[in-house]
Amino acid sequence: MVSAAPPLLPIFRSDAQARILSWLLLVPEREQPIATLVPVAGVAQSNVLREVNRLVSAGLLTERRAGPTRLVSANRSSPYFEPLVQLLGRAFGPASLVPEELEQVPGVERAVIAGSWARRFHGEPGPPPNDVDVVVVGEPDRRRLRRANARLEERLGTPVQVTVVTSEEWDSQSSGFLQEVRTRPHLTVIDNTLGE
């Protein structure tokens, strides 16, 4: 299955390619087996393998072997690394950076990206998003949440609107806002309730 160009930034060959690049370049210390990129890319392993081979050949990713496993990571010495990080961070960064920042905040049970960014991420055409809307479910430490929000805005280069709701409000969908979030395209980036 061929993955179409991503509506968030249609300069990439495919949505899978953009997701792989953003996953690895936006957190450059990541080094992962190719198989673990399948859920990130949202395509079959054979397609991920082809995309990774292209990116390694182009010098955007590096690879090393650990026994039979091929591990890939960002090639920080590529002349394209910094410009790609800037582009990918603006367009695809929320999927990688929101969970990275919010996992450090105590009391976050769930984090969901909603709004125009989520709609573009899921393929709905439209203008580039002006901000990123994040719904945080739980009882987070407010001071640490504000700090994480400030870091996100700096790293993404765009405003991040955080709305905090309790788990009871989330489960009951008590407001029109929450009903809209749950029925429109959204991306759950943290879910610490799965074991409950």
C-alpha positions, 0 to 999 in steps of 0.5 A, a space after each residue: 500500500 502506497 502512503 499518500 503525501 502528508 497533508 501537514 507538510 506535503 513535501 515528503 514522498 509519503 506520510 510514512 516517510 514523514 512520520 519515520 523522519 519526525 519520530 527519529 529526527 525530533 528525538 535524535 537519541 532514539 535508536 530503534 529496530 526497524 520493526 518498531 517503526 511499523 506502528 509509527 509509520 502506519 504501514 506494513 513492515 515491508 513499506 517501512 523497510 523500503 522507506 528506511 532504506 531510502 533514508 539511509 541511502 540518502 544519509 538522513 538516517 544511520 544504521 548499525 547492527 546488533 546481532 541480526 537486528 538493524 537499528 536506525 537513528 538520526 544522522 546528526 552529521 547530515 547537512 539536512 539534519 537541522 533544516 529537517 528538524 525545523 520543518 518536521 518539528 513544526 509540522 509533525 512535532 506534536 506527535 513526538 514532543 507532546 508525550 515526551 514533555 507531558 510524561 514528565 508531569 505527575 498526574 497526567 492520565 491521558 493526553 489527547 491532541 485535538 483541533 486542526 493539527 489532529 485533523 491534518 495529521 489524520 489526512 483532512 485537508 486544510 490550511 496549516 494549523 496555527 496552534 496545537 490543542 492538547 486536552 490533558 486528563 487527570 489532576 496534573 501538577 499545574 506548575 510543572 504543566 505550565 513549564 512543560 507547555 512553555 517548553 513545548 511552545 519553544 520547541 514547536 515554534 507555535 502556541 500550544 493550548 492546554 485544556 485540563 479536565 478530570 477523568 470523570 469529565 472525560 468519561 462522561 463527555 459532560 461538555 460540548 467541547 469534550 463531545 467534539 474532541 472525542 467525535 472529531 479526529 484526535 490523537 491520543 499520545 499518552 494513555 496511562 489508563 490502559 492497565 485499569 
